[in-house]
Amino acid sequence: MSPSSTGRFAGKTIIVTGAGSGIGRATAHRIAHEGGRVVATDVVEERLDALTTELAGLDVATVAGDVSSTETIDALLDAAGDRIDGLANIAGIMDGFLPPSEVDDATWDRVFAVNLTAPMRLTRAVLPRMIEAGAGAIVTVSSEAGLRGSAAGTAYTSSKHAVIGFTKSVAFFHGPQGIRANAVAPGAVATNIEAPMRSAYAGSRIGPILQTIVPPVAQAEQLAAAITWLLSDDSANVNGAILPSDGGWSAI
């Protein structure tokens, strides 16, 4: 990992969810190495312990917990303090590629809780402090599945489409108050998120498409570069944008 050291985030406090692994971990690394204070959360405490060790000497606070719970959100706000300059909603889960005819209520509810409701609640929680400061950047991870119907199961696809709508709504309502809200839509990325194919029908329907058109798998650091650009003042004139970082998949 060779993050930038430009100091783009000097003096800024940024909350990063899903920070214990994958894209969240790479994003936390980049922000910390660029001078920012990172408030990192993950559902697995051991991952946060490892992150703290990796970023020893840099400004990192950690909160272990389920980001969809009110208790975790409250703890994040306490750890962040009075000033919150940025929020990176990165935590997410998959859905077993279940199609509409097979998706169960438990999968639907859990995927929406983590992928959509948690970012909504955390965004809602940080907005008052950002609005009071007159500035704030929010970046939420959507997906290639937020742009098309052939990249995942129905719960994940629906949740990531909804993330895009939520992002645009935040940008519309709160842009005049100094808030920027944007989303990144990754394609295939090398992370530890489990993505089993729990439907034979989905495998026969989606499998051939994915094998044909999906570009090479990206590294988490490539997504972190896009996320931190949107969090930084380098993208000061960008609001309500959905940025594919998918190796060109969305152009096919």
Sequence and secondary structure as in RCSB ss.txt:
>XXXX:A:sequence
MSPSSTGRFAGKTIIVTGAGSGIGRATAHRIAHEGGRVVATDVVEERLDALTTELAGLDVATVAGDVSSTETIDA
LLDAAGDRIDGLANIAGIMDGFLPPSEVDDATWDRVFAVNLTAPMRLTRAVLPRMIEAGAGAIVTVSSEAGLRGS
AAGTAYTSSKHAVIGFTKSVAFFHGPQGIRANAVAPGAVATNIEAPMRSAYAGSRIGPILQTIVPPVAQAEQLAA
AITWLLSDDSANVNGAILPSDGGWSAI
>XXXX:A:secstr
     S TTTT EEEEETTTSHHHHHHHHHHHHTT EEEEEES HHHHHHHHHHTTTS EEEEES TTSHHHHHH
HHHHH S   EEEE      TT  TTT  HHHHHHHHIIIIIHHHHHHHHHHHHHHHHT EEEEEE  GGGT SS
SS HHHHHHHHHHHHHHHHHHHHHGGGTEEEEEEEE SB  S       HHHHHHHHHHHHHH    B HHHHHH
HHHHHHSGGGTT  S EEEESTTGGG 
